[in-house]
Amino acid sequence: MSVLVVTGTGTDVGKTVATAAVAACAAGAVAVVKPAQTGLAPGEPGDLAEVLRLAGCADVHEYARFPDPLSPAAAARRSGLADLDRDDVLGRIAALDATHDLVLVEGAGGLLVEMSRDGWTLRDLLGDLGAPALVVTEPGLGTLNATALTLEALHAGSIDVAGIVIGRWPSAPDLACWCNVHDLAGLARLVGVLPDGLAQVTDFPRRAAAALAPALGGTFDVSAFRRLAHQEEQTWPTSSR
């Protein structure tokens, strides 16, 4: 099985950029799947168009689209369109897996968002596929609880975790960001830190490689970054409250 599922601790944490980064760094034949795209009308560029723009990966597959910016289940209900079918998604991904070196699957929202009105979630699909999950999370205050809950839900479903990627790392990190590096790396293996604004650079593949660890095909030195975070944390002024 050469499938990797990209999930996140919520919406707008950087899943699409992380998916594009992994695709840009991968060797061999790569396909990217977005089972359900919400919040866009037919013909509008969605997450897969962004993957194509950033990583140059044109082997992309979207199985359902709903116009309202909601969970796939709620968006399907409101639109009157057919639900995303779990068995159909599983079969299509398995077919891609048979002909590709890597199939990346980007979820919608967080891990337990309902993908259809019968209640199946991305965690269910992960279990069906027997694939590992890559968790994208935020760097700042509030991320620890959301990340721990996501990992707890993965472990409860007996899902392997490929690692954590911190998305949207700010150009001027605050104390919470630096402290969270240590704590996030204690929850699961840290395999990347993607700078905020990565989607706007002109040399995305090179910058993506510099932000992902060798486990994901990049050159990012996680140990050096953790040492830097520790130094920054130690030198940060103590609050005088």
C-alpha positions as CSV (number, residue, x, y, z in Angstrom):
1,M,0.0,0.0,0.0
2,S,1.5,3.3,-1.1
3,V,-1.3,5.6,0.0
4,L,-0.7,8.5,2.4
5,V,-3.8,10.4,3.8
6,V,-3.3,14.1,4.7
7,T,-5.6,15.2,7.5
8,G,-5.6,18.2,9.8
9,T,-6.7,19.5,13.1
10,G,-9.3,21.6,11.4
11,T,-10.0,23.8,8.4
12,D,-7.4,26.2,7.0
13,V,-4.4,24.7,8.8
14,G,-2.5,24.2,5.5
15,K,-3.5,20.7,4.3
16,T,-3.4,21.6,0.6
17,V,0.0,23.2,0.8
18,A,1.3,20.2,2.8
19,T,-0.2,17.9,0.2
20,A,1.5,19.8,-2.6
21,A,4.8,19.9,-0.8
22,V,4.8,16.1,-0.3
23,A,3.8,15.7,-4.0
24,A,6.6,18.0,-5.1
25,C,9.2,16.0,-3.1
26,A,8.0,12.5,-4.0
27,A,9.7,10.3,-6.5
28,G,8.0,8.2,-9.2
29,A,4.4,8.3,-10.3
30,V,2.2,10.4,-7.9
31,A,-1.5,10.9,-7.9
32,V,-3.4,13.2,-5.6
33,V,-7.0,12.6,-4.6
34,K,-9.5,15.0,-3.1
35,P,-12.6,12.8,-2.4
36,A,-14.9,15.8,-1.7
37,Q,-14.4,19.5,-2.5
38,T,-16.9,21.8,-0.9
39,G,-17.5,25.6,-1.2
40,L,-17.0,25.8,-4.9
41,A,-19.2,25.7,-8.0
42,P,-18.5,23.4,-10.9
43,G,-15.5,24.7,-12.9
44,E,-14.0,26.8,-10.2
45,P,-10.4,26.0,-9.3
46,G,-10.2,24.0,-6.1
47,D,-7.6,22.4,-3.9
48,L,-6.4,20.1,-6.7
49,A,-5.8,23.1,-9.0
50,E,-3.6,24.5,-6.2
51,V,-1.7,21.2,-6.1
52,L,-1.2,21.4,-9.8
53,R,0.0,25.0,-9.7
54,L,2.4,24.5,-6.8
55,A,3.8,21.0,-7.4
56,G,3.2,20.5,-11.1
57,C,1.3,17.3,-10.3
58,A,-1.4,16.9,-13.0
59,D,-2.6,13.4,-12.0
60,V,-5.4,14.7,-9.7
61,H,-8.8,13.2,-8.9
62,E,-11.8,14.9,-7.4
63,Y,-14.8,12.5,-6.8
64,A,-17.5,14.9,-5.6
65,R,-18.1,18.7,-5.4
66,F,-20.7,20.6,-3.4
67,P,-21.2,24.4,-3.6
68,D,-21.7,25.2,0.1
69,P,-18.6,25.7,2.3
70,L,-19.7,23.0,4.8
71,S,-18.8,19.5,5.7
72,P,-19.3,17.1,2.7
73,A,-22.3,15.5,4.4
74,A,-24.1,18.8,5.2
75,A,-23.1,20.3,1.8
76,A,-24.6,17.2,0.0
77,R,-27.8,17.5,2.0
78,R,-28.3,21.1,1.2
79,S,-27.5,20.8,-2.5
80,G,-29.6,17.7,-3.1
81,L,-26.7,16.1,-4.8
82,A,-25.7,12.5,-4.2
83,D,-23.6,11.7,-1.2
84,L,-20.0,10.6,-1.6
85,D,-20.0,6.8,-1.7
86,R,-17.5,5.2,0.6
87,D,-17.0,2.0,-1.4
88,D,-16.7,3.9,-4.6
89,V,-13.9,6.1,-3.1
90,L,-12.1,3.1,-1.7
91,G,-12.3,1.3,-5.1
92,R,-11.0,4.3,-7.0
93,I,-8.1,4.9,-4.6
94,A,-7.2,1.2,-4.7
95,A,-7.1,1.3,-8.5
96,L,-4.8,4.3,-8.4
97,D,-2.6,2.6,-5.9
98,A,-2.0,-0.3,-8.3
99,T,-0.5,2.0,-10.9
100,H,1.3,4.7,-8.8
101,D,4.3,4.9,-6.5
102,L,2.4,7.2,-4.2
103,V,-1.3,8.2,-3.8
104,L,-1.9,11.3,-1.7
105,V,-5.4,11.7,-0.3
106,E,-6.4,15.1,1.1
107,G,-9.3,15.1,3.6
108,A,-11.9,17.8,4.1
109,G,-11.7,19.7,7.4
110,G,-10.7,17.5,10.3
111,L,-10.4,13.8,10.8
112,L,-13.9,13.1,12.1
113,V,-15.9,15.4,9.7
114,E,-18.7,13.4,8.2
115,M,-18.1,12.7,4.5
116,S,-21.7,11.6,3.8
117,R,-25.1,11.5,5.4
118,D,-24.6,7.9,6.6
119,G,-21.8,9.2,8.8
120,W,-18.6,7.8,7.5
121,T,-15.4,9.8,8.2
122,L,-11.9,10.1,6.9
123,R,-10.8,7.9,9.8
124,D,-13.1,5.2,8.5
125,L,-11.5,5.5,5.0
126,L,-8.0,5.3,6.6
127,G,-9.1,2.1,8.3
128,D,-10.4,0.7,5.0
129,L,-7.2,1.6,3.1
130,G,-4.9,0.5,5.9
131,A,-3.0,3.7,5.1
132,P,-1.1,6.0,7.5
133,A,-2.1,9.6,8.3
134,L,-0.1,12.7,8.0
135,V,-1.4,15.3,10.5
136,V,-1.2,19.0,9.6
137,T,-1.5,21.3,12.5
138,E,-1.1,25.0,13.4
139,P,1.9,26.4,15.3
140,G,0.3,28.8,17.8
141,L,-1.7,28.9,20.9
142,G,-4.5,26.3,21.1
143,T,-2.8,23.8,18.8
144,L,-1.8,21.2,21.5
145,N,-5.3,20.2,22.4
146,A,-6.5,20.0,18.9
147,T,-3.5,18.0,17.8
148,A,-3.7,15.6,20.8
149,L,-7.4,15.0,20.1
150,T,-6.7,14.2,16.5
151,L,-3.9,11.8,17.4
152,E,-6.1,10.2,20.0
153,A,-8.8,9.6,17.5
154,L,-6.3,8.1,15.1
155,H,-4.9,5.8,17.8
156,A,-8.4,4.8,18.8
157,G,-9.0,3.7,15.2
158,S,-5.7,1.8,15.1
159,I,-4.4,4.1,12.4
160,D,-0.7,4.5,11.9
161,V,0.6,8.1,12.1
162,A,3.3,9.1,9.5
163,G,4.0,12.2,11.5
164,I,3.1,15.8,12.2
165,V,3.6,18.7,9.8
166,I,3.4,22.2,11.3
167,G,1.6,24.5,8.7
168,R,1.8,28.2,8.4
169,W,4.9,28.8,10.5
170,P,5.0,32.6,11.0
171,S,7.9,34.7,10.0
172,A,8.0,36.2,13.5
173,P,7.1,33.3,15.9
174,D,5.9,34.1,19.3
175,L,6.7,32.3,22.5
176,A,3.7,29.9,22.1
177,C,5.0,28.8,18.7
178,W,8.5,28.1,20.0
179,C,7.2,26.2,23.1
180,N,4.8,24.2,21.0
181,V,7.6,22.8,18.8
182,H,8.8,20.8,21.8
183,D,5.3,19.7,22.8
184,L,4.1,18.8,19.4
185,A,7.2,16.7,18.7
186,G,6.4,14.9,22.0
187,L,3.0,13.9,20.6
188,A,4.2,12.3,17.4
189,R,7.2,12.5,15.0
190,L,7.7,16.0,13.6
191,V,8.3,15.6,9.9
192,G,8.0,19.2,8.6
193,V,7.5,22.9,9.2
194,L,6.0,24.8,6.4
195,P,6.5,28.6,6.4
196,D,3.6,30.9,6.1
197,G,3.3,32.2,2.6
198,L,4.9,29.1,1.0
199,A,2.1,29.0,-1.5
200,Q,3.2,32.3,-2.9
201,V,6.9,31.5,-3.6
202,T,8.2,31.1,-7.1
203,D,10.4,28.1,-6.4
204,F,7.9,26.0,-4.5
205,P,9.5,22.5,-5.1
206,R,12.9,23.7,-3.7
207,R,11.3,25.5,-0.7
208,A,9.0,22.5,0.0
209,A,12.0,20.2,0.1
210,A,13.7,22.5,2.6
211,A,10.6,22.3,4.8
212,L,10.0,18.6,4.8
213,A,12.1,15.9,6.6
214,P,13.9,13.2,4.6
215,A,11.0,10.8,5.6
216,L,8.9,12.8,3.2
217,G,11.6,13.3,0.5
218,G,12.9,16.6,1.8
219,T,16.1,17.9,3.5
220,F,14.6,19.6,6.6
221,D,16.7,19.0,9.7
222,V,14.2,18.4,12.5
223,S,16.8,18.1,15.2
224,A,18.4,21.4,14.4
225,F,15.0,23.1,14.3
226,R,14.1,21.7,17.7
227,R,17.4,22.9,19.1
228,L,16.6,26.4,17.7
229,A,13.2,26.3,19.2
230,H,14.6,25.4,22.6
231,Q,17.2,28.2,22.4
232,E,14.4,30.7,21.5
233,E,12.3,29.5,24.3
234,Q,15.1,29.9,26.8
235,T,16.0,33.4,25.7
236,W,12.4,34.7,25.6
237,P,11.8,37.3,28.3
238,T,9.9,36.1,31.3
239,S,6.5,37.7,31.9
240,S,6.5,40.4,34.6
241,R,2.9,39.9,35.6
